[in-house]
Amino acid sequence: MGVSTQAHGTLCQWLIQLINVYAGQLDRVGGCLPNDPVIPVTGPGTSAGGYARWHSRVRGLPEVSGELPVAVLREEITTPGAGQVRGLFTCAGNPVLSTPDSAALDTALAGLQAMVSVDIYVNETTRHAHLILPPASMLSQPHYDLIFNAFAVRRVAKYSPPMRPQAANERADWQILQGIAAAHAEASGKPFHPLPPPPELIAQGLARGGEISLAELQAAPHGLDLGALRPTLLARLQTASGAIECAPAALLDALRVLDVALLAAVDSSALQLVGRRHIRSNNSWMHNAPRLVKGKPRHQLLMHPADLAARGLSDGARVRLRSRIGSIDTDVQASDDLQAGVVCLPHGFGHAVAGTRQARAQLVDGANYNVLSDPAHLDGVSGNVALNGVEVWVEAIR
């Protein structure tokens, strides 16, 4: 994540893989060995994605695998013209806290003609929704971890059955989404083909992988360890040539202008802001769980003692942290773990907002990192916002 979420994240990931290719360590034991999960997420029968097949309406940023970077969301809502976004659907996300220039996005959401959210909370984002559809507890739903198994360091699989029955007036996430899809198809005069329930989908995915069945997983309540990772990359490549294509044009173009970016002038009084995550505070929705937020505050801005002294600040002082687009007030904490010139702030905080119904989260100290993150500060290849390396200034609050 740290390598990815900055202005040259795509280039860094590409160059890491080129080093592995050059050293003969790509798809090798002891080197970079991608997982091959029992339900395939890449390879035959899965989508190969795409790049720049179309672009965002306002700024012209490229799509990646059918998605646009969230940095364009606010402008697509507020800029008039053909294709202007006037309605929004969110599912579990909290973009008012998790997207760049979040204060401006917060204002933009208030002007939507229609907004629907699937969520268990009235939070900073869903308070703008005209309709909130709360799903049944995950304890009443079956679960199989499709994506994160693909990141595991061994080949594992586990099926979690429901712990309790779903009540008659409850709807699971998949039932809510399927109902919305059916209603949309009917309203637009399109055919609708419902997906089967999750256990059946899981069984179909396992059958496509061809190694284990759902019955075998159901008979192993603690899951199955199918062994160490193994070389499989070449059999799963989805490039047009069937080979590892090391020099995509978009990445070569970005590399050519990299030296220009490095020579850009930097304000000598500015600091570089990077984010951090706490084990009990990985995402904003965890702040409404008392057991996760108890203990010492974890919202402070970490700052090197030399940078504190240069600005006449002391450990524990209340400071104003300012970027090109916004400012927040927070507490500062001295830390020798940082390089001088770098400050560090956790993300996911900033719950003191009127109109929410998260009683515990609203008591958690901390300001919203994304008031400072800049939607114009991007990874040039993907268009993703550069959340790390944001130029900021720290000042005492007089």
C-alpha positions as CSV (number, residue, x, y, z in Angstrom):
1,M,0.0,0.0,0.0
2,G,2.7,2.5,0.9
3,V,4.4,2.0,-2.4
4,S,1.1,2.3,-4.3
5,T,-0.6,5.4,-2.8
6,Q,1.8,8.1,-4.0
7,A,2.4,10.0,-7.1
8,H,4.4,7.2,-8.9
9,G,2.7,4.2,-7.4
10,T,2.0,2.4,-10.7
11,L,5.6,2.9,-11.9
12,C,7.0,1.6,-8.6
13,Q,4.9,-1.6,-8.8
14,W,5.9,-2.1,-12.4
15,L,9.6,-1.6,-11.7
16,I,9.5,-4.0,-8.7
17,Q,8.2,-6.7,-11.1
18,L,10.8,-5.8,-13.7
19,I,13.5,-6.4,-11.1
20,N,11.9,-9.8,-10.4
21,V,11.8,-10.7,-14.1
22,Y,15.5,-9.6,-14.6
23,A,16.6,-11.5,-11.5
24,G,14.7,-14.6,-12.6
25,Q,12.5,-14.5,-9.4
26,L,9.1,-13.9,-10.9
27,D,6.8,-16.8,-10.3
28,R,9.6,-18.7,-8.5
29,V,9.7,-20.2,-5.0
30,G,11.7,-17.9,-2.9
31,G,10.8,-14.9,-5.2
32,C,7.6,-13.2,-6.1
33,L,5.1,-16.0,-6.2
34,P,1.4,-15.0,-6.9
35,N,-1.2,-17.1,-5.2
36,D,-3.4,-19.4,-7.3
37,P,-6.6,-19.6,-5.2
38,V,-9.0,-22.5,-5.5
39,I,-11.7,-20.2,-6.8
40,P,-9.8,-18.5,-9.7
41,V,-9.9,-14.7,-9.8
42,T,-7.6,-14.5,-12.9
43,G,-7.0,-16.7,-15.9
44,P,-9.5,-18.5,-18.2
45,G,-13.1,-17.7,-17.6
46,T,-12.3,-14.4,-15.7
47,S,-12.2,-10.8,-17.0
48,A,-8.9,-9.5,-18.3
49,G,-9.8,-6.0,-17.5
50,G,-8.7,-3.0,-19.6
51,Y,-7.1,0.4,-19.6
52,A,-8.1,3.8,-21.1
53,R,-11.0,2.3,-23.2
54,W,-12.9,5.4,-22.1
55,H,-12.3,8.4,-19.9
56,S,-14.0,10.5,-17.3
57,R,-16.2,13.2,-18.6
58,V,-14.7,16.3,-16.9
59,R,-11.0,15.7,-16.5
60,G,-10.4,12.8,-19.0
61,L,-8.8,10.4,-16.6
62,P,-8.6,6.8,-17.8
63,E,-10.8,3.9,-16.8
64,V,-8.9,0.9,-15.3
65,S,-10.7,-2.5,-15.5
66,G,-14.0,-0.7,-15.9
67,E,-13.6,1.7,-13.0
68,L,-12.8,5.4,-12.8
69,P,-10.6,6.8,-10.0
70,V,-12.6,8.3,-7.1
71,A,-10.7,11.5,-7.5
72,V,-13.2,12.5,-10.2
73,L,-16.4,11.8,-8.3
74,R,-17.0,15.3,-6.9
75,E,-16.4,17.0,-10.2
76,E,-18.7,14.6,-12.0
77,I,-21.5,15.5,-9.6
78,T,-21.0,19.3,-9.6
79,T,-20.1,20.0,-13.3
80,P,-23.2,20.6,-15.4
81,G,-23.6,19.1,-18.9
82,A,-24.4,15.8,-20.6
83,G,-23.6,12.9,-18.4
84,Q,-23.6,14.8,-15.1
85,V,-23.9,12.5,-12.2
86,R,-27.3,13.3,-10.5
87,G,-27.8,10.0,-8.5
88,L,-25.4,7.9,-6.4
89,F,-25.5,4.4,-5.0
90,T,-23.1,3.4,-2.2
91,C,-22.7,0.0,-0.5
92,A,-20.8,0.0,2.8
93,G,-18.3,2.6,1.7
94,N,-17.9,6.0,3.4
95,P,-16.5,8.3,0.7
96,V,-17.0,11.5,2.7
97,L,-14.2,10.2,5.0
98,S,-12.2,8.1,2.5
99,T,-11.9,10.2,-0.7
100,P,-9.8,13.2,-1.6
101,D,-11.0,16.7,-0.8
102,S,-13.7,15.1,1.2
103,A,-15.2,18.4,2.5
104,A,-16.1,19.4,-1.1
105,L,-17.5,15.9,-1.8
106,D,-19.6,16.2,1.3
107,T,-21.2,19.4,-0.1
108,A,-21.6,17.8,-3.5
109,L,-23.6,14.8,-2.1
110,A,-26.1,17.2,-0.5
111,G,-27.0,18.4,-4.0
112,L,-27.8,15.0,-5.6
113,Q,-31.3,14.3,-6.9
114,A,-31.3,10.7,-5.6
115,M,-29.0,8.8,-3.3
116,V,-29.4,5.2,-2.1
117,S,-27.1,3.4,0.4
118,V,-26.8,-0.1,1.6
119,D,-25.4,0.3,5.1
120,I,-25.8,-0.5,8.7
121,Y,-24.9,3.0,9.9
122,V,-26.2,6.6,9.3
123,N,-22.6,7.8,8.9
124,E,-20.9,10.8,7.3
125,T,-21.9,9.7,3.8
126,T,-25.2,7.9,4.3
127,R,-26.7,10.9,6.1
128,H,-27.1,12.3,2.6
129,A,-29.1,9.3,1.3
130,H,-32.7,9.5,0.5
131,L,-33.0,5.8,1.3
132,I,-30.8,3.6,3.5
133,L,-31.3,-0.2,3.1
134,P,-29.8,-2.0,6.1
135,P,-28.6,-5.5,5.4
136,A,-29.1,-8.4,7.8
137,S,-26.2,-9.3,10.2
138,M,-23.2,-11.1,8.6
139,L,-23.8,-13.7,11.3
140,S,-27.0,-14.7,9.4
141,Q,-25.2,-15.0,6.1
142,P,-22.7,-17.5,4.6
143,H,-19.2,-16.3,3.8
144,Y,-16.3,-17.2,1.6
145,D,-13.3,-14.9,1.3
146,L,-12.9,-14.6,-2.5
147,I,-10.4,-11.8,-2.8
148,F,-8.2,-12.0,0.2
149,N,-7.5,-15.7,-0.3
150,A,-5.7,-14.5,-3.5
151,F,-3.3,-12.5,-1.3
152,A,-2.6,-15.3,1.2
153,V,0.9,-16.7,1.7
154,R,-0.4,-20.2,1.5
155,R,-3.3,-21.8,-0.5
156,V,-6.1,-21.8,2.0
157,A,-9.9,-21.9,1.7
158,K,-12.7,-21.6,4.3
159,Y,-16.5,-21.6,4.2
160,S,-18.3,-19.9,7.1
161,P,-22.0,-21.0,7.4
162,P,-24.5,-18.7,9.0
163,M,-24.5,-18.7,12.8
164,R,-28.2,-17.9,13.1
165,P,-31.2,-17.9,10.8
166,Q,-32.2,-14.8,9.0
167,A,-35.4,-13.3,10.2
168,A,-38.4,-13.0,7.9
169,N,-38.1,-9.2,7.7
170,E,-34.4,-9.2,7.1
171,R,-32.6,-9.1,3.7
172,A,-29.0,-10.1,3.1
173,D,-26.7,-7.8,1.1
174,W,-27.0,-10.1,-2.0
175,Q,-30.8,-10.1,-1.7
176,I,-30.9,-6.3,-1.5
177,L,-28.6,-5.9,-4.5
178,Q,-30.5,-8.5,-6.5
179,G,-33.8,-6.7,-5.7
180,I,-32.4,-3.4,-6.9
181,A,-31.1,-5.0,-10.1
182,A,-34.4,-6.6,-10.8
183,A,-36.3,-3.3,-10.3
184,H,-33.9,-1.5,-12.5
185,A,-34.2,-4.1,-15.3
186,E,-38.0,-3.9,-15.1
187,A,-38.0,-0.1,-15.2
188,S,-35.7,0.1,-18.2
189,G,-37.3,-2.8,-20.1
190,K,-34.3,-5.0,-20.0
191,P,-34.2,-8.8,-19.2
192,F,-33.1,-9.8,-15.8
193,H,-31.2,-13.0,-14.9
194,P,-31.0,-13.4,-11.2
195,L,-27.8,-14.9,-9.7
196,P,-28.2,-18.0,-7.5
197,P,-27.8,-17.8,-3.7
198,P,-24.2,-17.5,-2.4
199,P,-23.6,-21.2,-1.5
200,E,-24.5,-22.1,-5.1
201,L,-22.2,-19.4,-6.5
202,I,-19.4,-20.6,-4.2
203,A,-19.9,-24.2,-5.3
204,Q,-19.8,-23.1,-9.0
205,G,-16.5,-21.2,-8.4
206,L,-14.9,-24.1,-6.6
207,A,-16.0,-26.4,-9.5
208,R,-14.3,-24.0,-12.0
209,G,-11.1,-24.4,-10.0
210,G,-11.5,-28.1,-10.0
211,E,-9.7,-28.9,-6.7
212,I,-12.2,-29.1,-3.9
213,S,-16.0,-29.1,-3.5
214,L,-18.3,-27.1,-1.3
215,A,-19.1,-30.2,0.6
216,E,-15.5,-30.8,1.4
217,L,-15.2,-27.2,2.7
218,Q,-18.4,-27.5,4.7
219,A,-16.9,-30.7,6.3
220,A,-13.9,-28.7,7.5
221,P,-15.2,-26.0,9.9
222,H,-11.7,-24.5,10.4
223,G,-10.9,-24.4,6.7
224,L,-8.4,-26.3,4.5
225,D,-4.7,-25.7,4.0
226,L,-4.0,-26.8,0.4
227,G,-0.3,-26.3,0.7
228,A,2.4,-23.9,-0.3
229,L,2.2,-21.5,-3.2
230,R,3.3,-22.8,-6.6
231,P,4.4,-21.4,-9.9
232,T,1.2,-20.9,-12.1
233,L,1.6,-17.3,-13.5
234,L,2.4,-18.3,-17.1
235,A,-0.7,-20.5,-17.4
236,R,-2.9,-17.6,-16.1
237,L,-1.6,-14.7,-18.2
238,Q,-4.3,-12.8,-20.0
239,T,-2.2,-10.6,-22.3
240,A,-2.9,-10.5,-26.0
241,S,0.5,-12.0,-26.8
242,G,0.3,-14.7,-24.1
243,A,3.7,-13.5,-22.8
244,I,4.7,-11.2,-19.9
245,E,4.6,-7.8,-21.6
246,C,7.3,-5.8,-19.8
247,A,7.0,-2.5,-21.6
248,P,3.4,-1.2,-21.8
249,A,3.3,2.1,-23.7
250,A,1.5,3.9,-20.8
251,L,4.2,3.0,-18.4
252,L,7.1,3.9,-20.8
253,D,5.4,7.3,-21.3
254,A,5.2,7.9,-17.6
255,L,8.8,6.9,-17.1
256,R,9.9,9.5,-19.7
257,V,8.4,12.3,-17.7
258,L,9.5,11.1,-14.3
259,D,12.7,13.2,-14.2
260,V,10.6,16.3,-14.9
261,A,8.4,15.5,-11.9
262,L,11.4,15.0,-9.6
263,L,12.7,18.5,-10.5
264,A,9.5,20.2,-9.5
265,A,10.0,23.1,-7.0
266,V,9.1,22.3,-3.4
267,D,8.4,24.9,-0.8
268,S,11.2,24.7,1.8
269,S,8.8,25.3,4.6
270,A,6.5,22.5,3.6
271,L,6.5,19.0,5.1
272,Q,5.5,15.7,3.4
273,L,2.4,14.1,4.8
274,V,2.0,10.3,4.9
275,G,-0.8,8.2,6.4
276,R,-0.8,5.3,8.8
277,R,-3.2,2.6,10.0
278,H,-3.7,1.2,13.5
279,I,-4.5,-2.4,14.1
280,R,-7.7,-1.4,15.9
281,S,-8.6,1.4,13.5
282,N,-8.1,0.1,9.9
283,N,-11.2,1.8,8.6
284,S,-13.7,4.4,9.7
285,W,-16.5,2.0,10.4
286,M,-14.5,0.3,13.2
287,H,-14.7,3.5,15.3
288,N,-18.3,2.7,16.4
289,A,-17.2,-0.5,18.2
290,P,-16.3,0.4,21.8
291,R,-13.8,-2.5,22.2
292,L,-11.8,-1.3,19.3
293,V,-11.6,2.4,20.3
294,K,-10.9,2.0,24.0
295,G,-7.5,2.8,25.3
296,K,-5.1,5.7,24.5
297,P,-6.0,8.1,21.7
298,R,-4.5,7.2,18.4
299,H,-5.4,10.3,16.2
300,Q,-2.2,12.4,16.7
301,L,0.0,13.9,14.0
302,L,3.5,12.3,14.4
303,M,6.3,14.8,13.9
304,H,10.1,14.7,14.2
305,P,11.5,16.6,17.2
306,A,13.7,18.7,14.9
307,D,10.6,19.8,12.9
308,L,8.8,20.7,16.1
309,A,11.6,22.8,17.3
310,A,12.0,24.6,14.0
311,R,8.4,25.7,14.3
312,G,8.4,26.5,18.0
313,L,6.1,23.6,18.8
314,S,6.1,21.2,21.7
315,D,5.0,17.6,22.1
316,G,1.3,17.5,22.7
317,A,0.5,20.9,21.3
318,R,-2.6,21.6,19.4
319,V,-1.7,22.5,15.8
320,R,-3.3,23.4,12.5
321,L,-2.3,21.1,9.6
322,R,-2.8,22.8,6.2
323,S,-2.6,21.6,2.6
324,R,-3.3,23.3,-0.7
325,I,-7.0,22.6,-0.4
326,G,-7.9,22.5,3.2
327,S,-6.9,22.5,6.9
328,I,-7.6,20.5,10.1
329,D,-6.8,21.0,13.7
330,T,-5.2,18.1,15.6
331,D,-2.7,17.2,18.4
332,V,0.9,16.7,17.6
333,Q,3.2,14.0,19.1
334,A,7.0,13.9,18.8
335,S,8.4,10.8,17.2
336,D,12.0,9.8,16.3
337,D,10.5,7.0,14.0
338,L,10.0,9.6,11.3
339,Q,12.5,11.2,9.0
340,A,12.8,15.0,9.5
341,G,10.6,16.7,6.9
342,V,7.9,14.0,7.1
343,V,4.7,14.0,9.2
344,C,2.3,11.1,9.7
345,L,-1.4,11.1,10.4
346,P,-3.9,8.2,10.6
347,H,-6.9,8.1,8.2
348,G,-10.5,7.3,8.9
349,F,-11.1,9.9,11.7
350,G,-13.4,12.9,11.7
351,H,-16.7,11.8,13.0
352,A,-17.9,15.0,14.7
353,V,-20.5,15.7,12.0
354,A,-24.1,16.7,12.5
355,G,-26.7,14.3,11.2
356,T,-25.0,11.0,11.9
357,R,-26.1,8.2,14.2
358,Q,-22.9,6.7,15.4
359,A,-22.9,7.4,19.1
360,R,-19.5,5.9,20.0
361,A,-17.7,7.1,16.9
362,Q,-18.7,10.7,17.5
363,L,-16.8,10.6,20.7
364,V,-13.5,9.5,19.1
365,D,-10.9,12.3,18.8
366,G,-9.3,13.0,15.5
367,A,-9.7,14.9,12.2
368,N,-10.3,13.7,8.7
369,Y,-7.1,13.1,6.7
370,N,-8.9,13.5,3.4
371,V,-9.8,17.2,4.0
372,L,-6.1,17.6,3.1
373,S,-5.7,15.1,0.3
374,D,-5.7,16.7,-3.1
375,P,-7.7,15.4,-6.1
376,A,-5.3,17.0,-8.4
377,H,-2.3,15.2,-6.9
378,L,-2.4,11.9,-8.8
379,D,-0.6,8.8,-9.8
380,G,-0.3,9.8,-13.5
381,V,-0.8,6.3,-15.0
382,S,-3.8,5.1,-13.0
383,G,-5.4,8.4,-12.0
384,N,-5.6,7.3,-8.4
385,V,-5.1,10.1,-5.9
386,A,-1.7,10.2,-4.3
387,L,-2.6,10.0,-0.6
388,N,1.0,9.9,0.6
389,G,3.5,12.7,-0.1
390,V,1.0,15.5,0.2
391,E,2.6,18.9,0.7
392,V,1.5,20.3,4.1
393,W,2.3,23.1,6.5
394,V,2.1,22.8,10.3
395,E,1.3,25.9,12.4
396,A,0.6,26.6,16.1
397,I,-2.9,27.5,17.0
398,R,-2.6,30.9,18.7
